């Protein structure tokens, strides 16, 4: 009986670690969905093509993290370049539309983020 309780508590603790690292988040019109490893797996249901994670303070500290993604746009032909930064518990998302030429108009936006209830 004691072993079952210890096993259940340990399983709950270890299974919740990735979920607390980066839960589903809403940043303006963008819904970020995380995978079991704690990485963002999709934005608005579109799979992330490239991802880079830098920890700002110490390794595996998701309260001080910088993440960069390239995501295919759904409303036009092209990509979004996204930069998610969470410092001191305040997450923000900077988004820029990747231009096909240097003469194209630069379109970007910055959004505050919050955890999304499931």
C-alpha positions as CSV (number, residue, x, y, z in Angstrom):
1,X,0.0,0.0,0.0
2,X,2.8,2.4,0.9
3,X,4.6,1.6,-2.3
4,X,1.5,2.4,-4.4
5,X,1.1,5.8,-2.8
6,X,4.8,6.7,-3.3
7,X,4.6,5.5,-6.9
8,X,1.5,7.5,-7.6
9,X,2.9,10.7,-6.0
10,X,6.2,10.3,-7.9
11,X,4.4,9.7,-11.2
12,X,2.3,12.8,-10.7
13,X,5.3,14.9,-9.9
14,X,7.4,13.8,-12.9
15,X,4.6,13.9,-15.3
16,X,3.7,17.5,-14.4
17,X,7.3,18.9,-14.9
18,X,7.0,19.4,-18.7
19,X,3.5,20.8,-18.4
20,X,4.5,23.5,-16.0
21,X,7.5,24.5,-18.2
22,X,5.3,26.0,-21.0
23,X,1.6,25.4,-20.7
24,X,-0.8,26.3,-23.6
25,X,-0.5,30.1,-24.0
26,X,-2.5,32.8,-25.7
27,X,-0.5,35.8,-27.1
28,X,-2.9,38.1,-29.0
29,X,-4.3,36.1,-31.9
30,X,-1.7,33.4,-31.5
31,X,-2.4,30.2,-29.5
32,X,0.8,28.4,-28.5
33,X,0.5,24.7,-27.9
34,X,3.3,22.8,-26.1
35,X,4.4,19.3,-26.5
36,X,5.3,16.8,-23.7
37,X,8.9,17.9,-23.8
38,X,7.9,21.5,-22.9
39,X,8.7,22.8,-26.4
40,X,6.1,24.6,-28.5
41,X,4.7,22.1,-31.0
42,X,2.3,24.3,-32.9
43,X,1.0,27.8,-33.2
44,X,-2.8,28.1,-34.1
45,X,-2.7,24.4,-35.0
46,X,0.2,24.9,-37.5
47,X,3.4,22.8,-36.7
48,X,6.5,24.8,-35.8
49,X,9.2,24.3,-38.5
50,X,12.2,25.6,-36.7
51,X,12.8,26.2,-33.0
52,X,15.6,27.6,-30.9
53,X,15.6,27.8,-27.1
54,X,18.0,29.9,-25.0
55,X,17.8,29.9,-21.2
56,X,18.5,33.4,-19.9
57,X,19.4,32.5,-16.3
58,X,20.1,28.8,-15.9
59,X,19.4,25.6,-17.8
60,X,15.8,24.4,-17.7
61,X,14.6,27.7,-16.2
62,X,11.4,28.3,-18.2
63,X,10.7,31.5,-16.2
64,X,13.7,33.1,-17.9
65,X,13.7,31.8,-21.4
66,X,13.9,33.0,-25.0
67,X,12.4,31.0,-27.8
68,X,12.5,31.6,-31.6
69,X,10.3,29.9,-34.1
70,X,9.5,29.9,-37.8
71,X,5.9,29.0,-38.5
72,X,4.0,28.9,-41.8
73,X,1.4,31.5,-42.1
74,X,-2.2,30.4,-42.7
75,X,-3.8,33.5,-44.1
76,X,-1.2,34.2,-46.8
77,X,1.7,32.6,-48.5
78,X,4.8,33.1,-46.3
79,X,6.1,32.6,-42.8
80,X,6.0,34.2,-39.4
81,X,9.2,34.7,-37.5
82,X,8.3,34.6,-33.8
83,X,10.3,35.5,-30.7
84,X,8.9,34.5,-27.3
85,X,10.6,35.9,-24.2
86,X,9.6,35.2,-20.6
87,X,11.6,37.1,-18.0
88,X,10.6,37.4,-14.3
89,X,7.4,35.6,-15.1
90,X,6.2,38.1,-17.8
91,X,5.9,36.5,-21.3
92,X,5.8,38.5,-24.5
93,X,5.7,37.4,-28.2
94,X,7.2,39.5,-31.0
95,X,6.0,38.4,-34.5
96,X,7.3,39.6,-37.9
97,X,6.1,38.5,-41.3
98,X,9.1,37.1,-43.2
99,X,9.5,39.3,-46.3
100,X,10.2,37.6,-49.7
101,X,12.3,40.6,-50.8
102,X,14.1,43.5,-49.1
103,X,11.8,45.9,-50.8
104,X,8.7,44.4,-49.1
105,X,6.9,46.2,-46.3
106,X,8.0,45.2,-42.8
107,X,5.0,44.1,-40.7
108,X,5.5,43.2,-37.1
109,X,3.6,43.1,-33.8
110,X,4.2,42.6,-30.1
111,X,1.8,40.8,-27.8
112,X,1.5,40.1,-24.1
113,X,0.9,36.4,-23.3
114,X,-1.2,34.6,-20.7
115,X,-1.7,31.0,-19.8
116,X,-4.8,29.5,-21.5
117,X,-7.3,27.5,-19.4
118,X,-8.0,24.1,-21.0
